[in-house]
Protein backbone atom coordinates (compact mmCIF):
# COMPACT_ATOMS: atom_id res chain seq x y z
CA UNK A 1 0.00 0.00 0.00
CA UNK A 2 1.25 3.44 -0.83
CA UNK A 3 1.46 5.79 2.09
CA UNK A 4 2.97 3.36 4.62
CA UNK A 5 6.43 1.87 4.96
CA UNK A 6 5.32 -1.70 5.69
CA UNK A 7 8.83 -2.86 6.66
CA UNK A 8 9.13 -0.14 9.26
CA UNK A 9 5.60 -0.80 10.57
CA UNK A 10 6.27 -4.55 10.77
CA UNK A 11 9.53 -3.95 12.63
CA UNK A 12 7.72 -1.65 15.08
CA UNK A 13 4.96 -4.19 15.70
CA UNK A 14 7.49 -6.96 16.30
CA UNK A 15 9.16 -4.76 18.93
CA UNK A 16 5.78 -3.72 20.41
CA UNK A 17 3.52 -6.79 20.00
CA UNK A 18 0.80 -5.37 22.27
CA UNK A 19 0.06 -2.77 19.56
CA UNK A 20 -0.33 -5.33 16.78
CA UNK A 21 -3.99 -6.26 17.48
CA UNK A 22 -4.94 -2.57 17.54
CA UNK A 23 -3.22 -1.86 14.20
CA UNK A 24 -4.55 -5.03 12.56
CA UNK A 25 -8.06 -4.20 13.81
CA UNK A 26 -7.86 -0.70 12.34
CA UNK A 27 -6.63 -2.12 9.02
CA UNK A 28 -9.53 -4.60 9.03
CA UNK A 29 -12.04 -1.76 9.54
CA UNK A 30 -10.57 0.10 6.53
CA UNK A 31 -10.98 -2.84 4.14
CA UNK A 32 -13.04 -2.40 0.98
CA UNK A 33 -16.61 -3.65 0.90
CA UNK A 34 -16.84 -7.13 -0.68
CA UNK A 35 -13.05 -7.28 -1.03
CA UNK A 36 -13.19 -11.01 -1.74
CA UNK A 37 -14.87 -10.43 -5.12
CA UNK A 38 -11.94 -8.60 -6.74
CA UNK A 39 -8.33 -9.51 -7.37
CA UNK A 40 -5.95 -9.61 -5.51
CA UNK A 41 -8.58 -11.07 -3.09
CA UNK A 42 -7.04 -9.35 -0.07
CA UNK A 43 -8.84 -7.22 2.53
CA UNK A 44 -7.24 -3.95 1.36
CA UNK A 45 -8.89 -0.54 1.51
CA UNK A 46 -10.49 0.96 -1.58
CA UNK A 47 -7.79 2.86 -3.50
CA UNK A 48 -9.68 6.19 -3.62
CA UNK A 49 -10.61 5.98 0.07
CA UNK A 50 -7.04 5.10 1.05
CA UNK A 51 -5.66 8.06 -0.93
CA UNK A 52 -8.17 10.33 0.79
CA UNK A 53 -7.10 9.05 4.21
CA UNK A 54 -3.38 9.50 3.43
CA UNK A 55 -3.90 13.03 2.08
CA UNK A 56 -6.00 14.10 5.06
CA UNK A 57 -3.45 12.65 7.48
CA UNK A 58 -0.34 14.00 5.71
CA UNK A 59 -1.51 16.90 3.60
CA UNK A 60 0.08 15.12 0.64
CA UNK A 61 -0.20 11.76 -1.10
CA UNK A 62 3.57 11.76 -1.69
CA UNK A 63 4.74 11.50 1.92
CA UNK A 64 4.70 8.26 3.90
CA UNK A 65 2.70 8.04 7.11
CA UNK A 66 4.97 7.68 10.10
CA UNK A 67 4.68 4.57 12.26
CA UNK A 68 3.64 6.80 15.16
CA UNK A 69 0.82 8.26 13.03
CA UNK A 70 -0.40 4.77 12.09
CA UNK A 71 -0.36 3.55 15.70
CA UNK A 72 -2.00 6.75 16.98
CA UNK A 73 -4.75 6.46 14.37
CA UNK A 74 -5.30 2.80 15.23
CA UNK A 75 -5.62 3.60 18.93
CA UNK A 76 -7.98 6.51 18.20
CA UNK A 77 -10.04 4.32 15.87
CA UNK A 78 -10.40 1.67 18.56
CA UNK A 79 -11.62 4.24 21.11
CA UNK A 80 -14.22 5.54 18.61
CA UNK A 81 -15.85 2.15 18.04
CA UNK A 82 -19.46 1.81 19.03
CA UNK A 83 -21.00 -1.56 19.76
CA UNK A 84 -19.40 -5.01 20.07
HELIX and SHEET records of a PDB file:
HELIX    1   1 UNK A    6  UNK A   15  1                                  10    
HELIX    2   2 UNK A   17  UNK A   19  5                                   3    
HELIX    3   3 UNK A   20  UNK A   29  1                                  10    
HELIX    4   4 UNK A   35  UNK A   37  5                                   3    
HELIX    5   5 UNK A   47  UNK A   58  1                                  12    
HELIX    6   6 UNK A   67  UNK A   80  1                                  14    
END                                                                             
